[in-house]
Amino acid sequence: MNSQSRQNPLILASSSIYRQALLKRLGLSFSSQSPNIPELRLGGEAALDMVLRLAQAKARGISDAHPSAMVIGSDQAGECDGAIIGKPANAAEAVAQLLRFSGKSVTFLTAVAVHCAALDFSRVAQVPTVVKFRRLDVEEARRYVTLDYPLDCAGSFKSECAGPMLFESVNSTDPTALIGLPLISLSGMLRDAGFHLP
């Protein structure tokens, strides 16, 4: 293991290939487990409160079964015109989401939590990213959805692929937050837990 804290195993509480690819950048050995956490909004819950709650619930849920492990949980949601944006159900819904964003600024909130029950260690943070979309017509939206097929992504785009073609600007303190795992915040949490990064 590469500088694991007290030899505690590291677990990513996610089956997301995007989050796994991001965590691999840190050069740490880890495993991934899908948390059995319903990703549902509670009545009247703000988007920020929701992503913070879900990130912590994912980390703590896996930690319950693996108390000696250092567990990472993360969650993300978009917010446009006061409404929470989730993943599209199909290609038509993805096109509709993108057309809704046309010419607007959309805020994507990404939360990350690290928890280890055995060490009584717990951290949580959130990183907002504001994406300004250029004006899109229906054919552009359709062509993009065919190109990246972003049905597993909140907001119907993949910023790590061709998604930036849809944007005018991106404003964030962490370029990896929009993909789903803010590595700047996460690295600080793991250093607090005793990991050597780099």
C-alpha positions in Angstrom: 0.0 0.0 0.0 1.1 3.5 -0.8 1.3 5.4 2.5 -2.0 4.1 3.8 -2.9 5.6 7.2 -2.1 3.0 9.9 -2.6 0.4 7.2 -6.3 1.0 7.2 -7.8 -0.2 3.9 -9.2 2.5 1.7 -12.7 2.0 0.2 -14.5 4.2 -2.3 -18.2 4.0 -1.6 -19.2 4.2 -5.2 -19.5 2.1 -8.3 -19.0 5.1 -10.5 -16.2 4.6 -13.1 -15.6 8.3 -13.2 -15.0 8.6 -9.4 -12.8 5.5 -9.5 -10.7 7.0 -12.3 -10.3 10.2 -10.4 -9.3 8.4 -7.2 -6.6 6.4 -9.1 -4.9 9.7 -9.8 -3.8 9.9 -6.1 -1.8 6.7 -6.5 -3.4 5.0 -3.5 -4.5 1.4 -3.3 -8.3 1.1 -2.8 -11.3 -1.0 -3.4 -14.8 0.1 -4.5 -18.2 -0.9 -3.0 -21.6 0.4 -4.1 -23.4 1.8 -1.1 -27.0 0.7 -0.6 -28.2 4.3 0.0 -31.3 5.6 -1.7 -30.3 8.8 -3.5 -33.6 10.6 -2.8 -34.3 14.2 -1.9 -36.1 14.6 1.4 -39.1 16.9 1.4 -38.1 20.5 1.0 -34.4 19.6 1.3 -31.9 22.1 -0.3 -29.5 20.7 -2.9 -26.5 21.5 -0.8 -28.0 19.8 2.3 -28.9 16.8 0.1 -25.4 16.2 -1.3 -23.7 16.7 2.1 -26.2 14.2 3.7 -25.8 11.6 0.9 -22.0 11.8 0.8 -21.8 11.2 4.5 -24.5 8.4 4.4 -22.6 6.6 1.7 -19.3 6.7 3.6 -20.9 5.8 6.9 -22.9 3.0 5.3 -19.8 1.2 4.1 -18.0 2.0 7.3 -20.6 0.2 9.3 -19.6 -3.0 7.6 -15.9 -2.2 7.5 -15.2 -0.2 10.7 -11.4 -0.3 10.3 -11.5 1.1 6.7 -11.1 4.7 5.6 -14.2 5.2 3.5 -14.8 7.9 0.9 -18.4 8.9 -0.1 -19.4 11.5 -2.6 -22.6 12.9 -4.1 -23.4 15.5 -6.7 -26.5 17.4 -7.9 -27.1 20.3 -10.3 -29.4 23.3 -9.6 -31.0 25.4 -12.2 -33.7 28.0 -11.7 -34.2 26.7 -8.1 -34.8 23.1 -9.2 -32.5 20.2 -8.5 -31.2 18.5 -11.7 -30.6 14.7 -11.7 -29.6 12.1 -14.3 -31.7 11.9 -17.4 -33.9 8.8 -17.8 -33.2 8.6 -21.6 -31.7 10.4 -24.6 -34.8 12.6 -25.1 -34.7 13.8 -21.5 -30.9 14.5 -21.8 -31.6 16.7 -24.9 -34.4 18.5 -22.9 -32.1 19.1 -20.0 -29.4 20.6 -22.2 -32.0 22.9 -23.9 -33.2 24.0 -20.5 -29.6 25.0 -19.7 -29.2 27.0 -23.0 -27.7 30.4 -22.2 -27.9 29.9 -18.5 -25.6 29.4 -15.5 -26.1 26.1 -13.7 -24.5 25.3 -10.3 -23.3 21.8 -9.7 -22.7 20.9 -6.0 -20.3 18.1 -5.3 -19.8 16.8 -1.7 -17.1 14.4 -0.4 -16.9 12.7 2.9 -14.3 10.6 4.6 -15.1 8.4 7.5 -13.4 5.7 9.6 -15.4 4.4 12.6 -12.4 2.7 14.3 -10.4 5.9 14.3 -13.4 8.1 15.1 -12.4 10.1 12.0 -14.9 12.1 10.0 -14.6 14.9 7.5 -17.0 16.4 4.9 -16.8 19.2 2.4 -18.6 20.5 -0.7 -17.4 22.3 -3.8 -19.7 24.3 -6.0 -19.0 24.6 -9.7 -20.9 27.2 -11.9 -21.2 26.2 -15.5 -22.3 28.9 -18.0 -23.8 27.1 -21.0 -23.7 28.7 -24.5 -26.9 29.0 -26.4 -27.8 25.6 -27.9 -30.3 24.6 -30.5 -32.1 21.2 -30.6 -29.8 19.8 -33.2 -26.7 20.6 -31.3 -28.1 19.1 -28.2 -29.1 15.9 -30.1 -25.7 15.6 -31.7 -23.9 16.0 -28.4 -26.1 13.4 -26.6 -25.4 11.0 -29.5 -21.6 11.7 -29.2 -21.1 11.3 -25.4 -24.4 9.5 -24.5 -24.3 11.1 -21.0 -27.3 9.2 -19.4 -25.3 8.4 -16.3 -24.4 12.0 -15.5 -26.4 14.6 -13.7 -26.9 17.5 -16.1 -26.6 15.3 -19.3 -23.0 16.1 -20.1 -19.5 14.7 -19.5 -17.0 17.5 -18.8 -14.1 15.0 -19.1 -15.2 14.2 -22.7 -16.8 16.4 -25.2 -19.0 18.3 -22.7 -16.9 21.5 -22.8 -18.1 22.2 -26.3 -21.4 23.1 -24.6 -19.9 25.7 -22.3 -19.0 29.4 -22.3 -17.2 29.1 -18.9 -16.6 27.0 -15.8 -16.0 28.6 -12.4 -14.7 26.3 -9.6 -12.0 26.0 -7.0 -11.4 22.4 -8.0 -11.4 21.2 -11.7 -12.2 17.6 -10.7 -15.4 18.5 -8.7 -17.5 18.7 -11.8 -16.6 15.1 -12.8 -17.8 13.9 -9.4 -14.9 13.7 -6.9 -13.2 16.9 -5.7 -9.6 15.8 -5.4 -8.3 19.0 -3.7 -10.7 18.7 -0.8 -10.3 14.9 -0.7 -6.5 15.1 -0.6 -6.6 17.4 2.4 -8.9 15.1 4.3 -6.7 12.1 3.5 -3.6 14.0 4.7 -5.5 14.8 7.9 -6.0 11.1 8.3 -2.3 10.4 7.9 -1.9 9.6 4.2 1.2 10.9 2.5 0.0 12.8 -0.6 2.2 13.1 -2.6 
